[in-house]
């Protein structure tokens, strides 16, 4: 039977497809900008017929009816990264959070720690050989989907076809739901960056050498950094995700990937978050290769890129260098993501530059603190931290004593808090 005939035989409506889910099943849900929203909506409608179904996921973009209070007893989310659309549910105890390094996220499913009964995925249309692409979300989805007993695929005419280790054949799919709608967009424009963000970005740019390979995610600071790189030469990218900002650097001849020591000439990523401009740009673009997150985020793979630059953020950092990035005190807020993967990978890289960047204060509170809040999670340990950047400069902590670390961090703290930080550092016998 040809793949075309197989495809036609597997086409069903979303309502028909979700009837494959049974009570007690574990579902894997493709996330980021690739949430299969038609099938997910049908699952929510069908949920009253189900009991104790677990939905495993990372970050998702869009509405989250599946975590509403009325889903209790029917659907329960187990998220490995807390996103805004499920944060309230996690904090209220209606949804679960599993801490895990992003490099190990897919292994939970692949190695059977969390066996998957049904995978809900979002794919591009098949090519002439019957292969669909996981498109804008390859890294976190391909391995869990391949481990599932049943794959329900939403095949979207608007999905770009991305290259690399991104394909699955029609024969591997159990149910196909054809759709045609625009992907959700996560715009990088809008408000102009603040002076604080611009200052942080300029300090980071000074640390980036020519020929660097960069991990550059999304957000105000990474996006601002890109604007300061136009005088650099032969930059490259190896990152869990990227957004629209790198397109202009490629077009300007700055981001050539020519001096990469791994996958020379290629941008390597696991997934993307951005706008339709980005989705159109990655479609069939041989410059970009998407790979599984257990590869992209492996610190020892990352370290093969010489001059590896990793830029990550923090909620707060204490005077010894401990970084909290996933909670506000005991209140769970996000997740470890790929921070430790890339900080460690960059630290192992020849000429690597691991960076933690954060504004010096939030409202009326210092984000450089004597001690982390009670219950705060340590995402990056004091042993892994190298550079900490605020709008007031760069603190180089690597190989430094606690006394020298504390003083370096006080020097880049907000001036309003430096006297108190000095006082507390002395009380703690740090300086």
Secondary structure, 3 states (H helix, E strand, C coil): CCHHHHHHHHECCHHHHHHHCCCCCEEEECCECCCCHHHHHHHHHHHHHCCCEEEEECCECCCCHHHCHHHCCCEEEEECCCCCCCHHHHHHCCCEECCCCHHHHHHHHHCCCCCCCEEEEEEECCCCCCEEECCCECCCCHHHHHHCCEEEEEEECCCCCCCECCEEEHHHCCEEEEECCCCCCCCCCCCCCCHHHHHHHHHHHHHCCCCCEEECCCCHHHHHHHCCCCCCCCEEEEEEEECCHHHHHHHCCCECCCCCCCCCCCEEEEEECCCHHHHHHHCCCCCEEECCHHHHCCHHHHCCCCCEEEEEECCEEECCCCEECCEECCEECCCCCCHHHHHHHHHHCCCCEEEEECCCEECCEECEECCCCCCCCCCECCCCCCEEEECCEEEECCCCCHHHHHHHHHHCCCHHHHHHHHHHHHHCCCC
